[in-house]
């Protein structure tokens, strides 16, 4: 649920006057997204999303995010396209926050994805990886290996209040990954948060990708590893290998994984699971009073991590060679 | 912020299959409204609002609300129009809750209304009062005189924790109103909750009324009294008589108040202020842990009540005779 900032009539009017978008006919807060305030904006020229970037997003990263969406949509990836104002800039200020208007994307996010949806995501992600190749702005992944120890230290004291032995389990996994995390894998721009609420479908056809606010430069296969956890488990946290097979196979129809990526997939999946376990754990332990956001359960990702710890090779995810 | 209920892909599909609305192209929760869950629904046939009625709305009242919107829109009042399904009914069930689809209304609600906006509201309310005259379903006002003592008793123990002497102030006002509450005033269907977030504008022109879920049969002038408090005070809780004059004058251009209504206006305004003070007080004292709704401040309405207590006649609201 996300409207953290109220926009006054005058401020909205003054902001929109900078754009060539006609007259506003509707403006409604959207109860989706957890980092920023999002509004559905209809004008006489069409339908748009207006986003106010709240304090969890570093303003210094905004040119990367906005530039990336522009770059990808120019290369045929269906994603929100930033709208430039009359001065030619896509980033402005509204209600004291950085703000941008992007085009509205048709489609619904799928609450319970099936095998076909997983395949669509694999293909779209591979196309996005290729389309990002010549994007010149760079952004390090703040939530990769170096980012995990600070998260762990923030949560470790109270981790066992969430589940017994969670602290030990996290510490052991962190040590394991620090000793073995792969380097030198093929990489480029990754989405890094391609969960089901960030992918739109019309029927079983993927219609667009949204929410590029964790995008960064990292190993392509790490993006795939995130999706294995995000898309291919059932509600009881059992892995569905048919979904994994569809995700990987459709990915490889566009971009084939090399031998190093295949070998690294299980450890990348462990890292991805630890990353989401840790960020969820920190959020879980730090719900502010009166919070309007229900925190996600970190134990879902502990259970996924346990699965990945038992995986012997990428074949267990459905990769066929 | 209001999405209390998640709707699964299958449930939405099955629900929409009952309607002749084409294919769904977008479905987003809306962060507005506090009683129900609202979703913006776009299909190949247009744009709609889908509402799930949560437990604070009595299901027995829904035929009144839905029938009223249908009645009013047929008589030219711009309000959401319930969409009937192929079986001819406008009320269904989705995700275990009563649900309805209504047409989407263009317009924005005004955060800081000016005199012109107040005049528009007066005129639209009078037109609504006339348009409701031949609506045959009836619903008593559950939040009029008889409804206030239970609210007061629910809050009185802890009232002084919100502001000193609030309990005594409430008790005295309740006794005053019980001794003097007018009967026999001209009446019919009133909106009973016509606050600024329930009125849409395009520029300074009113474009529609929404949220009829407190509508009921009561004195017309009571509806006007609610609007005096809701529209004509400044952020510092001072009464703006120019706004009051515009509200009343434009109302009277459509429906002239009779002598009894004019005489009763100050006491009706006191009652309306007490009603919102009490409901806000109860909500304020009963915020559930993890609530996604920020309660409104009851003291805003205590201050408005104090103003109405000092009013000598309707002339103090800007009524000209």
Interface residues (C-beta under 8 A of the other chain):
Chain A: X1 X2 X3 X6 X7 X8 X9 X10 X23 X24 X25 X26 X27 X28 X29 X30 X31 X32 X40 X42 X104 X106 X107 X108 X110 X111 X112 X202 X203 X287 X290 X291 X292 X294
Chain B: X1 X2 X3 X6 X7 X8 X9 X10 X23 X24 X25 X26 X27 X28 X29 X30 X31 X32 X40 X42 X104 X106 X107 X108 X110 X111 X112 X202 X203 X287 X290 X291 X292 X294
